[in-house]
């Protein structure tokens, strides 16, 4: 049986009519329409099921669109996470503590290196801009009558 990709190639190569393409694949238009209707019905059922599970109306989205309330809901979780870190660290074995310190130092140095790279980039772009400006003034700017 032909796949949909092959069907497109056959259609493009031989310029068959739509009815001939359907007959080559063995799928009738009526079967496709019934399959489409079945898929649409199933999609509506799933949407209704999701809306019932989230206690929302069919036209409402379950997502919270107010970012401030989302942030307020997230803030206690973050505070709890960072509040539990010292307790978690104390519960680690000695080798685990060493590993956490080493990984922390590596991440800190990596972040520091990134900051220095950004500062270096900013200084380089400033110097390049200054050289470009001076070159423009010397070679391309029209001479002022005051000189």
PyMOL CGO cylinders between C-alpha atoms (Angstrom):
from pymol import cmd
from pymol.cgo import CYLINDER

trace = [
    CYLINDER, 0.00, 0.00, 0.00, 1.22, 3.50, -0.74, 0.3, 1, 1, 1, 1, 1, 1,
    CYLINDER, 1.22, 3.50, -0.74, 2.06, 6.00, 1.97, 0.3, 1, 1, 1, 1, 1, 1,
    CYLINDER, 2.06, 6.00, 1.97, 0.94, 9.61, 1.96, 0.3, 1, 1, 1, 1, 1, 1,
    CYLINDER, 0.94, 9.61, 1.96, 4.41, 10.79, 0.83, 0.3, 1, 1, 1, 1, 1, 1,
    CYLINDER, 4.41, 10.79, 0.83, 4.36, 8.40, -2.11, 0.3, 1, 1, 1, 1, 1, 1,
    CYLINDER, 4.36, 8.40, -2.11, 0.84, 9.51, -2.95, 0.3, 1, 1, 1, 1, 1, 1,
    CYLINDER, 0.84, 9.51, -2.95, 2.06, 13.07, -3.30, 0.3, 1, 1, 1, 1, 1, 1,
    CYLINDER, 2.06, 13.07, -3.30, 4.89, 11.95, -5.58, 0.3, 1, 1, 1, 1, 1, 1,
    CYLINDER, 4.89, 11.95, -5.58, 2.52, 9.94, -7.76, 0.3, 1, 1, 1, 1, 1, 1,
    CYLINDER, 2.52, 9.94, -7.76, 0.14, 12.87, -7.96, 0.3, 1, 1, 1, 1, 1, 1,
    CYLINDER, 0.14, 12.87, -7.96, 2.94, 15.27, -8.91, 0.3, 1, 1, 1, 1, 1, 1,
    CYLINDER, 2.94, 15.27, -8.91, 4.55, 12.94, -11.45, 0.3, 1, 1, 1, 1, 1, 1,
    CYLINDER, 4.55, 12.94, -11.45, 1.53, 11.65, -13.29, 0.3, 1, 1, 1, 1, 1, 1,
    CYLINDER, 1.53, 11.65, -13.29, -0.86, 14.57, -12.74, 0.3, 1, 1, 1, 1, 1, 1,
    CYLINDER, -0.86, 14.57, -12.74, -3.63, 12.21, -11.72, 0.3, 1, 1, 1, 1, 1, 1,
    CYLINDER, -3.63, 12.21, -11.72, -6.96, 13.56, -10.66, 0.3, 1, 1, 1, 1, 1, 1,
    CYLINDER, -6.96, 13.56, -10.66, -7.93, 13.46, -6.99, 0.3, 1, 1, 1, 1, 1, 1,
    CYLINDER, -7.93, 13.46, -6.99, -10.30, 10.54, -7.57, 0.3, 1, 1, 1, 1, 1, 1,
    CYLINDER, -10.30, 10.54, -7.57, -7.57, 8.49, -9.21, 0.3, 1, 1, 1, 1, 1, 1,
    CYLINDER, -7.57, 8.49, -9.21, -5.18, 9.14, -6.33, 0.3, 1, 1, 1, 1, 1, 1,
    CYLINDER, -5.18, 9.14, -6.33, -7.81, 8.01, -3.85, 0.3, 1, 1, 1, 1, 1, 1,
    CYLINDER, -7.81, 8.01, -3.85, -8.44, 4.86, -5.84, 0.3, 1, 1, 1, 1, 1, 1,
    CYLINDER, -8.44, 4.86, -5.84, -4.71, 4.06, -6.04, 0.3, 1, 1, 1, 1, 1, 1,
    CYLINDER, -4.71, 4.06, -6.04, -4.33, 4.18, -2.27, 0.3, 1, 1, 1, 1, 1, 1,
    CYLINDER, -4.33, 4.18, -2.27, -7.47, 2.14, -1.71, 0.3, 1, 1, 1, 1, 1, 1,
    CYLINDER, -7.47, 2.14, -1.71, -9.07, 4.81, 0.50, 0.3, 1, 1, 1, 1, 1, 1,
    CYLINDER, -9.07, 4.81, 0.50, -12.36, 6.26, -0.56, 0.3, 1, 1, 1, 1, 1, 1,
    CYLINDER, -12.36, 6.26, -0.56, -13.39, 9.84, 0.10, 0.3, 1, 1, 1, 1, 1, 1,
    CYLINDER, -13.39, 9.84, 0.10, -16.34, 8.61, 2.13, 0.3, 1, 1, 1, 1, 1, 1,
    CYLINDER, -16.34, 8.61, 2.13, -14.04, 6.65, 4.48, 0.3, 1, 1, 1, 1, 1, 1,
    CYLINDER, -14.04, 6.65, 4.48, -11.83, 9.71, 4.94, 0.3, 1, 1, 1, 1, 1, 1,
    CYLINDER, -11.83, 9.71, 4.94, -14.83, 11.89, 5.75, 0.3, 1, 1, 1, 1, 1, 1,
    CYLINDER, -14.83, 11.89, 5.75, -16.10, 9.39, 8.32, 0.3, 1, 1, 1, 1, 1, 1,
    CYLINDER, -16.10, 9.39, 8.32, -12.60, 9.16, 9.82, 0.3, 1, 1, 1, 1, 1, 1,
    CYLINDER, -12.60, 9.16, 9.82, -12.46, 12.96, 10.00, 0.3, 1, 1, 1, 1, 1, 1,
    CYLINDER, -12.46, 12.96, 10.00, -15.84, 13.07, 11.72, 0.3, 1, 1, 1, 1, 1, 1,
    CYLINDER, -15.84, 13.07, 11.72, -14.72, 10.38, 14.18, 0.3, 1, 1, 1, 1, 1, 1,
    CYLINDER, -14.72, 10.38, 14.18, -11.56, 12.33, 14.96, 0.3, 1, 1, 1, 1, 1, 1,
    CYLINDER, -11.56, 12.33, 14.96, -13.49, 15.56, 15.43, 0.3, 1, 1, 1, 1, 1, 1,
    CYLINDER, -13.49, 15.56, 15.43, -15.98, 13.83, 17.74, 0.3, 1, 1, 1, 1, 1, 1,
    CYLINDER, -15.98, 13.83, 17.74, -13.15, 12.27, 19.76, 0.3, 1, 1, 1, 1, 1, 1,
    CYLINDER, -13.15, 12.27, 19.76, -11.40, 15.64, 20.02, 0.3, 1, 1, 1, 1, 1, 1,
    CYLINDER, -11.40, 15.64, 20.02, -14.57, 17.28, 21.37, 0.3, 1, 1, 1, 1, 1, 1,
    CYLINDER, -14.57, 17.28, 21.37, -14.94, 14.46, 23.92, 0.3, 1, 1, 1, 1, 1, 1,
    CYLINDER, -14.94, 14.46, 23.92, -11.37, 14.91, 25.11, 0.3, 1, 1, 1, 1, 1, 1,
    CYLINDER, -11.37, 14.91, 25.11, -11.79, 18.69, 25.39, 0.3, 1, 1, 1, 1, 1, 1,
    CYLINDER, -11.79, 18.69, 25.39, -14.94, 18.21, 27.47, 0.3, 1, 1, 1, 1, 1, 1,
    CYLINDER, -14.94, 18.21, 27.47, -13.17, 15.66, 29.66, 0.3, 1, 1, 1, 1, 1, 1,
    CYLINDER, -13.17, 15.66, 29.66, -10.24, 18.01, 30.28, 0.3, 1, 1, 1, 1, 1, 1,
    CYLINDER, -10.24, 18.01, 30.28, -12.55, 20.92, 31.07, 0.3, 1, 1, 1, 1, 1, 1,
    CYLINDER, -12.55, 20.92, 31.07, -14.50, 18.76, 33.57, 0.3, 1, 1, 1, 1, 1, 1,
    CYLINDER, -14.50, 18.76, 33.57, -11.29, 17.62, 35.26, 0.3, 1, 1, 1, 1, 1, 1,
    CYLINDER, -11.29, 17.62, 35.26, -10.03, 21.16, 35.69, 0.3, 1, 1, 1, 1, 1, 1,
    CYLINDER, -10.03, 21.16, 35.69, -13.46, 22.44, 36.83, 0.3, 1, 1, 1, 1, 1, 1,
    CYLINDER, -13.46, 22.44, 36.83, -13.42, 25.04, 34.11, 0.3, 1, 1, 1, 1, 1, 1,
    CYLINDER, -13.42, 25.04, 34.11, -16.08, 25.94, 31.62, 0.3, 1, 1, 1, 1, 1, 1,
    CYLINDER, -16.08, 25.94, 31.62, -15.66, 24.77, 28.05, 0.3, 1, 1, 1, 1, 1, 1,
    CYLINDER, -15.66, 24.77, 28.05, -14.63, 28.23, 26.86, 0.3, 1, 1, 1, 1, 1, 1,
    CYLINDER, -14.63, 28.23, 26.86, -12.13, 28.92, 29.64, 0.3, 1, 1, 1, 1, 1, 1,
    CYLINDER, -12.13, 28.92, 29.64, -8.51, 27.90, 29.70, 0.3, 1, 1, 1, 1, 1, 1,
    CYLINDER, -8.51, 27.90, 29.70, -7.13, 26.11, 32.76, 0.3, 1, 1, 1, 1, 1, 1,
    CYLINDER, -7.13, 26.11, 32.76, -3.99, 28.26, 32.66, 0.3, 1, 1, 1, 1, 1, 1,
    CYLINDER, -3.99, 28.26, 32.66, -3.68, 31.20, 35.02, 0.3, 1, 1, 1, 1, 1, 1,
    CYLINDER, -3.68, 31.20, 35.02, -3.01, 34.28, 32.91, 0.3, 1, 1, 1, 1, 1, 1,
    CYLINDER, -3.01, 34.28, 32.91, -2.21, 36.62, 35.81, 0.3, 1, 1, 1, 1, 1, 1,
    CYLINDER, -2.21, 36.62, 35.81, 1.56, 36.36, 36.22, 0.3, 1, 1, 1, 1, 1, 1,
    CYLINDER, 1.56, 36.36, 36.22, 1.57, 38.18, 39.56, 0.3, 1, 1, 1, 1, 1, 1,
    CYLINDER, 1.57, 38.18, 39.56, -0.63, 35.60, 41.24, 0.3, 1, 1, 1, 1, 1, 1,
    CYLINDER, -0.63, 35.60, 41.24, 1.52, 32.86, 39.70, 0.3, 1, 1, 1, 1, 1, 1,
    CYLINDER, 1.52, 32.86, 39.70, 4.59, 34.53, 41.14, 0.3, 1, 1, 1, 1, 1, 1,
    CYLINDER, 4.59, 34.53, 41.14, 2.92, 34.85, 44.55, 0.3, 1, 1, 1, 1, 1, 1,
    CYLINDER, 2.92, 34.85, 44.55, 2.10, 31.13, 44.46, 0.3, 1, 1, 1, 1, 1, 1,
    CYLINDER, 2.10, 31.13, 44.46, 5.67, 30.27, 43.49, 0.3, 1, 1, 1, 1, 1, 1,
    CYLINDER, 5.67, 30.27, 43.49, 7.38, 32.46, 46.10, 0.3, 1, 1, 1, 1, 1, 1,
    CYLINDER, 7.38, 32.46, 46.10, 6.58, 30.25, 49.14, 0.3, 1, 1, 1, 1, 1, 1,
    CYLINDER, 6.58, 30.25, 49.14, 7.79, 27.18, 47.28, 0.3, 1, 1, 1, 1, 1, 1,
    CYLINDER, 7.79, 27.18, 47.28, 11.11, 28.85, 46.49, 0.3, 1, 1, 1, 1, 1, 1,
    CYLINDER, 11.11, 28.85, 46.49, 11.51, 30.03, 50.07, 0.3, 1, 1, 1, 1, 1, 1,
    CYLINDER, 11.51, 30.03, 50.07, 10.77, 26.52, 51.33, 0.3, 1, 1, 1, 1, 1, 1,
    CYLINDER, 10.77, 26.52, 51.33, 13.28, 25.02, 48.87, 0.3, 1, 1, 1, 1, 1, 1,
    CYLINDER, 13.28, 25.02, 48.87, 16.07, 27.35, 49.94, 0.3, 1, 1, 1, 1, 1, 1,
    CYLINDER, 16.07, 27.35, 49.94, 15.10, 26.95, 53.60, 0.3, 1, 1, 1, 1, 1, 1,
    CYLINDER, 15.10, 26.95, 53.60, 15.52, 23.17, 53.29, 0.3, 1, 1, 1, 1, 1, 1,
    CYLINDER, 15.52, 23.17, 53.29, 18.93, 23.36, 51.57, 0.3, 1, 1, 1, 1, 1, 1,
    CYLINDER, 18.93, 23.36, 51.57, 21.05, 23.60, 54.75, 0.3, 1, 1, 1, 1, 1, 1,
    CYLINDER, 21.05, 23.60, 54.75, 19.22, 20.63, 56.26, 0.3, 1, 1, 1, 1, 1, 1,
    CYLINDER, 19.22, 20.63, 56.26, 19.70, 18.66, 53.03, 0.3, 1, 1, 1, 1, 1, 1,
    CYLINDER, 19.70, 18.66, 53.03, 23.40, 19.56, 52.96, 0.3, 1, 1, 1, 1, 1, 1,
    CYLINDER, 23.40, 19.56, 52.96, 23.90, 18.47, 56.58, 0.3, 1, 1, 1, 1, 1, 1,
    CYLINDER, 23.90, 18.47, 56.58, 22.32, 15.11, 55.76, 0.3, 1, 1, 1, 1, 1, 1,
    CYLINDER, 22.32, 15.11, 55.76, 24.85, 14.38, 53.01, 0.3, 1, 1, 1, 1, 1, 1,
    CYLINDER, 24.85, 14.38, 53.01, 27.82, 12.08, 53.62, 0.3, 1, 1, 1, 1, 1, 1,
    CYLINDER, 27.82, 12.08, 53.62, 31.29, 13.69, 53.68, 0.3, 1, 1, 1, 1, 1, 1,
    CYLINDER, 31.29, 13.69, 53.68, 32.06, 12.74, 50.10, 0.3, 1, 1, 1, 1, 1, 1,
    CYLINDER, 32.06, 12.74, 50.10, 28.72, 14.20, 48.99, 0.3, 1, 1, 1, 1, 1, 1,
    CYLINDER, 28.72, 14.20, 48.99, 29.47, 17.47, 50.78, 0.3, 1, 1, 1, 1, 1, 1,
    CYLINDER, 29.47, 17.47, 50.78, 32.84, 17.68, 49.02, 0.3, 1, 1, 1, 1, 1, 1,
    CYLINDER, 32.84, 17.68, 49.02, 31.14, 17.00, 45.69, 0.3, 1, 1, 1, 1, 1, 1,
    CYLINDER, 31.14, 17.00, 45.69, 28.55, 19.72, 46.27, 0.3, 1, 1, 1, 1, 1, 1,
    CYLINDER, 28.55, 19.72, 46.27, 31.27, 22.22, 47.20, 0.3, 1, 1, 1, 1, 1, 1,
    CYLINDER, 31.27, 22.22, 47.20, 33.36, 21.31, 44.12, 0.3, 1, 1, 1, 1, 1, 1,
    CYLINDER, 33.36, 21.31, 44.12, 30.38, 21.60, 41.78, 0.3, 1, 1, 1, 1, 1, 1,
    CYLINDER, 30.38, 21.60, 41.78, 29.39, 24.90, 43.42, 0.3, 1, 1, 1, 1, 1, 1,
    CYLINDER, 29.39, 24.90, 43.42, 32.90, 26.30, 42.98, 0.3, 1, 1, 1, 1, 1, 1,
    CYLINDER, 32.90, 26.30, 42.98, 32.94, 25.17, 39.34, 0.3, 1, 1, 1, 1, 1, 1,
    CYLINDER, 32.94, 25.17, 39.34, 29.57, 26.80, 38.66, 0.3, 1, 1, 1, 1, 1, 1,
    CYLINDER, 29.57, 26.80, 38.66, 30.65, 29.99, 40.42, 0.3, 1, 1, 1, 1, 1, 1,
    CYLINDER, 30.65, 29.99, 40.42, 33.90, 30.21, 38.44, 0.3, 1, 1, 1, 1, 1, 1,
    CYLINDER, 33.90, 30.21, 38.44, 32.02, 29.53, 35.23, 0.3, 1, 1, 1, 1, 1, 1,
    CYLINDER, 32.02, 29.53, 35.23, 29.57, 32.34, 35.99, 0.3, 1, 1, 1, 1, 1, 1,
    CYLINDER, 29.57, 32.34, 35.99, 32.46, 34.65, 36.89, 0.3, 1, 1, 1, 1, 1, 1,
    CYLINDER, 32.46, 34.65, 36.89, 34.24, 33.80, 33.64, 0.3, 1, 1, 1, 1, 1, 1,
    CYLINDER, 34.24, 33.80, 33.64, 31.04, 34.60, 31.72, 0.3, 1, 1, 1, 1, 1, 1,
    CYLINDER, 31.04, 34.60, 31.72, 30.75, 37.98, 33.44, 0.3, 1, 1, 1, 1, 1, 1,
    CYLINDER, 30.75, 37.98, 33.44, 34.40, 38.79, 32.66, 0.3, 1, 1, 1, 1, 1, 1,
    CYLINDER, 34.40, 38.79, 32.66, 33.86, 37.75, 29.04, 0.3, 1, 1, 1, 1, 1, 1,
    CYLINDER, 33.86, 37.75, 29.04, 30.87, 40.07, 28.76, 0.3, 1, 1, 1, 1, 1, 1,
    CYLINDER, 30.87, 40.07, 28.76, 32.85, 42.95, 30.30, 0.3, 1, 1, 1, 1, 1, 1,
    CYLINDER, 32.85, 42.95, 30.30, 35.74, 42.24, 27.91, 0.3, 1, 1, 1, 1, 1, 1,
    CYLINDER, 35.74, 42.24, 27.91, 33.31, 42.23, 24.99, 0.3, 1, 1, 1, 1, 1, 1,
    CYLINDER, 33.31, 42.23, 24.99, 31.84, 45.56, 26.07, 0.3, 1, 1, 1, 1, 1, 1,
    CYLINDER, 31.84, 45.56, 26.07, 35.30, 47.15, 26.40, 0.3, 1, 1, 1, 1, 1, 1,
    CYLINDER, 35.30, 47.15, 26.40, 36.38, 45.75, 23.02, 0.3, 1, 1, 1, 1, 1, 1,
    CYLINDER, 36.38, 45.75, 23.02, 33.25, 47.06, 21.31, 0.3, 1, 1, 1, 1, 1, 1,
    CYLINDER, 33.25, 47.06, 21.31, 33.76, 50.46, 22.94, 0.3, 1, 1, 1, 1, 1, 1,
    CYLINDER, 33.76, 50.46, 22.94, 37.36, 50.64, 21.71, 0.3, 1, 1, 1, 1, 1, 1,
    CYLINDER, 37.36, 50.64, 21.71, 36.34, 49.48, 18.24, 0.3, 1, 1, 1, 1, 1, 1,
    CYLINDER, 36.34, 49.48, 18.24, 33.55, 52.06, 18.14, 0.3, 1, 1, 1, 1, 1, 1,
    CYLINDER, 33.55, 52.06, 18.14, 35.93, 54.83, 19.21, 0.3, 1, 1, 1, 1, 1, 1,
    CYLINDER, 35.93, 54.83, 19.21, 38.45, 53.84, 16.53, 0.3, 1, 1, 1, 1, 1, 1,
    CYLINDER, 38.45, 53.84, 16.53, 35.67, 53.72, 13.94, 0.3, 1, 1, 1, 1, 1, 1,
    CYLINDER, 35.67, 53.72, 13.94, 34.40, 57.14, 14.99, 0.3, 1, 1, 1, 1, 1, 1,
    CYLINDER, 34.40, 57.14, 14.99, 37.87, 58.68, 14.84, 0.3, 1, 1, 1, 1, 1, 1,
    CYLINDER, 37.87, 58.68, 14.84, 38.47, 57.08, 11.43, 0.3, 1, 1, 1, 1, 1, 1,
    CYLINDER, 38.47, 57.08, 11.43, 35.15, 58.42, 10.16, 0.3, 1, 1, 1, 1, 1, 1,
    CYLINDER, 35.15, 58.42, 10.16, 35.95, 61.92, 11.40, 0.3, 1, 1, 1, 1, 1, 1,
    CYLINDER, 35.95, 61.92, 11.40, 39.42, 61.87, 9.86, 0.3, 1, 1, 1, 1, 1, 1,
    CYLINDER, 39.42, 61.87, 9.86, 38.63, 60.34, 6.47, 0.3, 1, 1, 1, 1, 1, 1,
    CYLINDER, 38.63, 60.34, 6.47, 34.95, 60.67, 5.65, 0.3, 1, 1, 1, 1, 1, 1,
    CYLINDER, 34.95, 60.67, 5.65, 33.47, 63.62, 7.54, 0.3, 1, 1, 1, 1, 1, 1,
    CYLINDER, 33.47, 63.62, 7.54, 33.26, 66.79, 5.49, 0.3, 1, 1, 1, 1, 1, 1,
    CYLINDER, 33.26, 66.79, 5.49, 35.69, 69.45, 6.53, 0.3, 1, 1, 1, 1, 1, 1,
    CYLINDER, 35.69, 69.45, 6.53, 34.02, 72.14, 8.57, 0.3, 1, 1, 1, 1, 1, 1,
    CYLINDER, 34.02, 72.14, 8.57, 34.50, 75.79, 7.49, 0.3, 1, 1, 1, 1, 1, 1,
    CYLINDER, 34.50, 75.79, 7.49, 35.78, 76.66, 10.99, 0.3, 1, 1, 1, 1, 1, 1,
    CYLINDER, 35.78, 76.66, 10.99, 39.14, 74.95, 10.37, 0.3, 1, 1, 1, 1, 1, 1,
]
cmd.load_cgo(trace, "trace")
